[in-house]
Every structure is written in structure tokens, then in C-alpha cells.
Amino acid sequence: MLAPTEILEKDQAHFLHPLHHPSTTQSPLIFESGHGIWLRTVEGKEYIDGMAGLWNVLIGHGNTELADAARDQIATLAYCSSYAGTSNLPAIELADRMAGMAYPSLNTTFFTSGGAESNESAFKTVRYYWKRLGKPNKTKVISRQHGYHGITLAAMSATGMSAYWPMFEPRVPGFLHIPAPYAFRYPADQIRPGESLGQAAARALEEAILREGQDTVGAFIAEPVQGAGGLIVPPDDYFPAIREICDRYEVLFIADEVITGFGRTGEWFALNRWGVEPDIMSFAKGITSGYLPLGGIQVSDKIREVIVNAPANERWMHAYTYSGHPTCCAVANKNLEILQRLDVAENARVQGQRLLEGLQALEAEFDVIGDTRGIGLMAAIEFADRETKQPAQIGEKVRKACLERGLFTRIIGSDILSLAPPLVISAEEIDLVLQIIGEALAETTR
């Protein structure tokens, strides 16, 4: 095997990383293996994977059942096209398994290779649906500030994080953003007397629809819990109000459950917590626990009827080469079987509560923490002044101090430490994560 220095030289010479800049590739962690919640580098150092890869390794690293499922399918039928006129057994099994799994009215699935492709598919389906119903001007999509929906061109335009935009402008027209229900930072002057935060943030959607014109707005897209934009947990009255507004103005509701799906929030799918069903759901990440690329959308029965009853010259002319990939679908089938067998959603609920309570204890101990928040195994610490909300500008220092102690995680912006470990994490491992963060904070604020 090459020495670590030789591996690094090859990385720097030839690998264009996501979000690439040379300043971030000077001394990267180069991982070679993993087991459970742990990652091991080529130098033999082990780290707790505090972000489950990129929110997606729900089942933990090194699961041999998934490896066996992939090997067996590759040896049988690694790939075939799923274009109209052909199909394959793993894709059929997975579509059948997922029918009604998330929400009762979502029984039809189209497969993609990941979350951005899924949201692109959702946006095209919105246009298709309204065009078929004789309302071709309903093309605008409303999303939210701090929302993340991928960074292909239309998905980037929906993403409400401006750092992704400047070097790729102009964005796709017809995407607009409203405030997120961000409790720690929602402007007080935008909440009317007697109105809750959830009601105010939902009202922003209604006002945007009326401002743009109901006949021009096709869909609203939202993550049930915003992940990459700061781990923003909505108040309980928010999504019921959103659903009612979408129904009132004939706007399709797209739930981006790429991060929240398959148990992450303590529910198998997050909107169930609030008794709300979307018209379209995009998914990816956790469906294979990240072991192979797979995503998709599920559409409601009413959208399916519009698609399947179209004349041939108005067919749903949308496709990907790897839609319904047999090996990816075989791994997903095995992964869902294991996730349900282990009841990882319940573990996420229990261990997530333990994690949040531990973070709240740290908030009581360290004045530099402005807010702690979480739901299931999604949690965050925001470093800021509690009164002025000014960022504390210590996030990267805390992250590095955590890394030195064996916890690998991410900083969102400059001051939000995010946590989303694999859903198989134990109580003892949660306590170790909390111990490391506490020690890192003590060092940073000393």
C-alpha cells in the first residue's frame, strides 16, 4: 500500500472534490475503513462519524449483509435498463415495498441516483401535472431560506443558501424563497400580535403565493427538518398550516425527505410527526444507508392518475440511465429490511433525546452557546450571544478540538456544530460524543 504522503499527493494532483478549493485539501482525512459508528484513516486513527457520512449511513459502516446483497445481485444481474418496456426484480420489489410506507397516498415510485436528481424530477413532475390539467403557467416553485435541495442547476435555484449561487449565476428563473421557521433567528417584527412563530412562517408562504399570483405557483418544497442550512426544527403548528395553504391555493407540496427519511428524526418519515402528507416526496441517502447511490420520488395517487391516463403524445418524458438500477435496489431492499428489524427509528428517538438533553446541559454550562436544538438523531449547537444573536466565531475551533479527541463532524456556516450519527449508535457512544464536545468547549473557551 502507498504511504499516506503518496496518497495525499495523488489526491491533490488529480481529485476535484465537491466544493473544491485547494485550501481545504492541504491535509484531508483519508479514510480507508469503517465499522459501526467509527471511521479509520490510512494512518490508523479512528473517529466517531458524527455526521453518518453526509447524513446517510444510517446502518453504520461495514455491514456485511449489504455487501452480500450487492455481490449476489452483481453476480446475477448487475444492471439493466428500466426504460418503458423493461423492468427488473429488485426495482419491482423495492417499489412495492415502499408503496404507502411513508404516507398512505404515496404508492408510486420513480427511482433516481440521488437527492438532487430526485428534486429535479419533482420539479419537472410539477410542471407536467399542471400542464396536463390545463394550467401551464403554474411553474414557479417556492422554497425557504436556509433550505438545501441539491446543487444541480434547478435544485441549486431552489436551495436557499446563497453561498452556492454566485459563481453559477444566473439561476433558473421561477424559484423564490421565503423565511424559514428558524426560532432562534426569526425576526420578531414579522410575527403579528397573538400569532405564533409557526403561523407567521406559514403566512409567509400564503403572502408569496398571493404576491406571485396563484395561477403561476406550482409547488412549495420544504425539508421537514432543515439539515445543511442549520438544523432548523419547525414548531408543531407549522406544517399543518402549510398543508392547508397549499390546498387552498392549489399548490403541490413537495417534501424533501432526503435527510429525514427512513428513521432519522425518530419517525420513519418526518411529516408523520405532524399528521401531514405531501403530494410528492423526494428521498435518497438513507434508503441504501449510502452504500450505493439511489434516490427517487414518490407521487400521490392523484398525480399518478394524471401520468398514467395521459395520451401517448403527452407522456411523462422523463428518464435516467440508472433509474431502477438492480444492484442499488437490491441493496436498498436489504437495507430497509435491516432498518426495520433493528427499529432504528425508535433508537433515533431514544438516543436523540439523550443527545439533546446532553447538549442542553452544555448550554447551561457554557455561555458561548446561544441555542441547542434537535429532533431524533439530528442535533445542533449554535455558538452565539443569546441576547444579540451575534455569532461567536468559534465554530471551527470547536470542530478542530473535537477532531483531536476523535469526533468527526461539520460546522454549518461559521458557528453551528451539527450532529447526525448513524442510527445504530448506543447510549454509551452518545455519552462519549457529549464528553468530547464538552472537553472541546472547555478548551476553546478557556
N, C-alpha and C positions, 0 to 999 in steps of 0.2 A: 504494500500500500504506500502511496505517496506520503511524504512528510506534510504536516499541516501547513508549513510555509509554501510548499509547492502547490498544494491545493488552492490556497489563497491567491497565489499568482495567477492560476488558471481562471479562477472566479473573476478577478479584477480585469483580466485581459479579454474575456470572451462572454461573460454572462451579463446581459442587460436586465437588471432586476425590476420588479414592479416599483413604481415611484422612484425611479433611479436618480441618484446623484452620487458622484464619487465620494463626497464627504461622509456618506452613510455606509460605504463599503470598505473602509480602511481596515477594520478589524471585526468582521461579522462573526457571529456564532455559526459554525458549520456543523450541523447535526448529522450524525451517522446512524442513530438507532433510537428507539423509544420503547418504554414498557409502562403500561398503566398511565399514570399522570406525569410520568417522567420522560425527559429527553436527554440524550447523551451526545456530547460533541466528539469530534475526531480527536480531541486532546484528552478525552476520558472524563470530562467534567459533567456532572448531572444537574439538571434544573427541573423544578416543577414547571409544567406547562400551564401557566396561569391564564392563557387565552385559548386553550384547546386548539392549537394551530391558529386558525383565524375563525374562532367561534365554532368550529365544525367537528372536531374529533370527539364526538360525544361518548363513544365507547372506549376511549383511551387508546394508547398506542400498542402495537404488537399483537393484535388479536388474530389468532391463528385460524379461527373459524371463517373470518372474512377472507383471509389468504387462501384457504382451501376452496371457498366458494368461487373466487376468481380463477384459481388454477383449473378447477373442474370445468368451468364454463369456457375458458380459453381452449381447453383441450377438446371440447365438444363443438362449440360454435362461438368463436371469439367475436365476430362481427357479421352482421348482415344489414342491409337497408331496411328501414321501416316505412319507406315511402308507400303511398296508397297502392295496394296490390300485393304487399308483402308484410310479414309480421314475424315475431319470434316468441318463444315460450316465456322467457324471463320477463319481457316487457308486458306481455298479456297478464302474467301473474301479478306483476307489480301494480299495474293499472287497476286490476280487480281488487287487490289488497288495499289500495288507497281509496277506493270508492267509498265515500261517506266517512272516512277515517277522521278527517279534520272537521268537517261541517256537513250536516245531512244533505244539503242541496248541492254539494260539490262531488260529483260522481264521474267526471270525465277528465282525463289527464293527458296533457301533451308534454313530452319529455325534451329537455334541453341538456346542455353540458354544464350549466352553472347559473348563478343568480342573475347576472347581467343579461344573459340570453333569455332568461325567464321573464324579466321585466320588459325587455324589448318585445317579446311575444305577447305579453299582456297589453302593451300599448297598441300594437297592431290589431289585436283582437277587439279592443275598444273601438277603433276606427271601423273595423269590419262590421261589428254589431250595429253601430248606429247608421252606417251606410246602408246596410240591408234593411233597416227599419225606416228608411227614407229620411234620415236626419244627418246628412253628410257633413254638416258644419260642426257637429259635436266632436271636435278633435282635441280641444285643449285638455291638459292634464294638470291638476292642482296637486302639489306636494307640499312638504313642510321644510322650513329652515332646520338645519341640523340632520335632515333625513339623508340616508345613504341607500341608493338603489343600483349601484354599479357605476362603471365609468366607460362603457361604450358610449357612443355619441348621444343617443336619446336617453339612455339611463343616466349619463352624466348630467344631462339637462334637467332631469328630474331630481337628481341629487342636490340637496340644499346646503352644500358645503362649498363655499366659494373658492377655496384653495385649489380645487380640482379644475376650475374653469379657465383661468387667464390665458394659458399657452395653447388652448384648444378652441378658443372662440372663433367664429360665432357659434353659440349653442343652437340646438334645434328650436325653432320658434314654437310657441304654443304651450310652453311649460312655465308655470308660475308657482311662487312659494308663499305660504302663509306661516305665521308664528307657530312654533311647536308648544305643547303644554309643558313647558320647562319650569317647574315650580320654583327652583332656586333663582331663576333669572327672568321670569315673565314680568313685563313692565306693569307695575301697579296701576298706572293711569289708563291701561287698556282693559281693566276689569271694572265693570259698572257696579254701582251700589246694589247689594243684595245678590250679586252674581258670583258664582264660584269660578275658580280657575278653569275647570273643565268646560263650563258653559261659555266662558269668554273665548277660549281657544277654539271651541266648536263654532261659535258665532263668526269667527274669522273666516271659516270656510263658507258659511252662508253669504257673508258680505262679498267674498271674492266671486262666488257664482253670480250674484246679482250684478256686480260691477262688470264682469266679463260678458254676461248675458247667458241665461240658462241654455239657450239653443246653440251655444258654442262650446260648452264644457262637457266633455265626455266622461271623465273619470277623476276620482280622487285616489291617490296612492299614499299609504302610510305603513310604516313598521309598527306593529302593536307596542313594542318597546324599542325606542331608537337606540341602536348599538354604536356604530362608529362615530356618530355625531355627539356622543356624550353620555350614553346610557340614561336616557330620559324615560322615566316610568310615568305613564299618564294617570291622572286621577280617575276614580272609578266611574264618574258620570260622563267622561269624555266620549268614549266610543259609542255608547248608546245614542248620544246626541248626534254624533257624526252619521251614524246609520240612518237616523230619522231625516236628517238634512239631505243626504244622498237620495233617499226615497222620494222626498218631497219635490226635488228638482230634477229627477230622472238623471242622476249621475251615478255611474258604476263605481263601486267601492273595491279597489284592489288592495288586498292585504299582503304586504311584503313580509312573509314569514321565513325568509331565507335564514335568518339568525334564530328566530324564536320558535321555529317548528321542531317537532319531534322531541319535546320534553324540556327544552332549555329553561323555560320560565316556571316549571312546576306543573304546567298543563301540557298535554300532548301538543296542542296548538293554542296560541296565546289568547286569541279573542274569545275563546270559550269562557275565560275568567269573567268576561263582561256580558255573556249571553248574546253575542253579536256574530252574524255570519256575513262574510264578504261575497261579492259577485264573482271575483277572480282571486285566487291565491297563488302567489309565486313562492316557490320553495327551491332549496338546493342544500348545500353544506351538509347538514346532519343526516340527510337521507342515506348517505353511504358512510357517515362519520368521517368524510373526507378521504376515504381510502381510494376512491376513484371519482372522477368528475361526473356529476349528474345533478340535474335540476329539472324544473318544469313548472307548468301552471296547471291548476285545476279550475275549471269553469263551471258556473252554476247550470242547473238543468235548463233554465230559460235561454242561456247563451248557447248551450249545446243544440237546442232545438233550432235556433236560427242558423247554426252552421250546417247541421245535417239535412235541413229542409231547403237549402239553397239550390237554385238551378246550377247546372254544371258550369255555365259561363260566369258564375259568381261564387265559385268555390273558395274555401279558405286557403288561399295560395301562399302558404307559409310552411317553411321546412328547414331542417338542419340535417347535415350528413349523419351526425351521431345521435339523432333523436331515437330513443328506444334502444340504445346500444346494449346488446345482450349481456356482455360481461358486467358492465356497470349496473344493469338492472338486477343481475343475479346477486351481486354484492349487496345492493340495496335491499333485496328480499331477505337475505340472511341478516343484515344489519337490523332491519325493523323487527325481525323475529327475536333477536337477542335483546334489543332495547326494551321490547315488551316483556320478555321473560324476566329481565332484571328490574323491571319497573323503574327505569331511570328517571321518569318524570316525578315520581314520589321522592326519590333520593334527591333530586334537584330541589324539590320543595323543602325537605327537611334540612339538608346541608346548606341550602341557600339561606334559610332563616338563621342558622348558626353563624354563617359568614356575615350576614347583615348585622346581627347583634354584636358580633365581634368588632366590626367596623364602627358601629355606633359607640362602642366603648372607647375606641381610639379617638373618635371625635370629641368625646367628653374629656379626654386626656390632653389632646393637642389642639391649641387654639388656631393653628395654621390650617386646620380642616374646616372648610366652610360648609360642606354638605356631604352626607353619605346617603346612598340610595341603592336600591336593588330589588330584584324580584326573581325568585328561583336562583339559578346559578348564573346570574348576570348582576354584577355589582360594581360600584364605583366610589371613589373618594375624589371630591373636588377641593383642591387647595385654594382657598380664597379667604378674604376678610368677610366675616359673617354679616357685618352691617353694610359695608360699602360694596361688597361683591367683587372687589378688585382682586385679580389673580395674584397668587403668592409667588409665582415664578420659581417654584422649587420642584416641579413635577419630574424633570429629567434627572435631577439629583436623587430624588427618592427612587426612581426607577433603577438607576445605576447601583444604589445601595442595596436594593432588593436583589439585583442580579448578582452582586458579590456574595450574597447569602444563599443563592440557589433558587431564586424565584424569577422566572422569565415572564414578563407581562408587557403591557403597552401603555404609553401616555397618549391621551387624546388631546389635541391642541397643545397647550403648554402646561396644563395643571389638572388634568383628570386622569387618575390612575384607574384603569379598567381591569376587571377580573371576570373571567368566564371559563373556568377549568372544565376538564372532562366531567361528564355527568356520573361517572363511576367513582368520584372522589369520596373518601371516607371522612368521618368526623375527626380522626386523628390528623389527617392530611389538611383539613380545613384549619385546625388549630396551628399547624406548622406554618401555613400561609400567613395567618394572623400574627404569629410570633415574628416572622421575618419582616412583615410590614411595620410592626411596632418597633423593632430594632432599627430598621431603616429610617423611620421617622425620628427616633431618638437621636440617631447620628446626625441627620440632616438639620435638625432644629437646635442642636446643642449649642 
